[in-house]
């Protein structure tokens, strides 16, 4: 799991609540890709045998075919690994004081954004589409005060529950934040010990 | 007639490009992937599968005669003439 002390700008009393990722079903394209990757070499081989092309019955032809299939499999494997990397490295970290989103796009682009929970005003969960309803995954939008941009949890499992947890944490963090502000506003002589 | 050695060299270049991107991807996974068995196992499976493909191809090549040449005449005839 994530060691919260490794996160930059750790806040007082901050604890990890949960780490969210997209629902595994959103990797459906990847599963299909994997299947095709294994089907293509076999079907090409069967097609060539069926066509009875003399070229591939020679040793040189066989070498070319094997080298082509080998290169194809390597790059298909790399593509699958990078798709998984993209899925696995996109995370939403929910702590008792903030939401952190780390998004990995491409091989060298990594975007990290965060929002303090006391600033969140409205949380919306959305299930959109047939698969989303059947497998219970969807979007969660956390709207912050005075900003048009929303913090989006994409395709997370059980969005209703996620929204509920965020709202509970927001209420708690708002109280904590108000207490912190009140403490800071106290005149300096209040903080001095009585002699 | 194209010597098979040239096709093998092209394949080796492709493998080098693959290794470069595979190395970068693994580096990203190790650097940013959180401590989790899936992080570790995905890298291990990827490395085993890639090694199996490369080693399997090299073993196949070691049993072949790389001095031969590739003649496109038979494929041309089998597709277009017949």
Interface residues (C-beta under 8 A of the other chain):
Chain A: X1 X2 X3 X19 X51 X52 X53 X54 X55 X58 X59 X60 X61 X62 X63 X64 X66 X67 X70 X71 X73 X74 X75 X77 X78 X81 X82 X84 X85 X88 X89 X91 X102 X104 X107 X110
Chain B: X4 X7 X8 X10 X11 X14 X15 X18 X21 X22 X24 X25 X28 X29 X32 X33 X34 X35 X36 X38 X39 X42 X46 X49 X50 X53 X54 X56 X57 X60 X61 X64 X65 X66 X68 X69 X70 X71 X72 X74 X75 X77 X78 X79
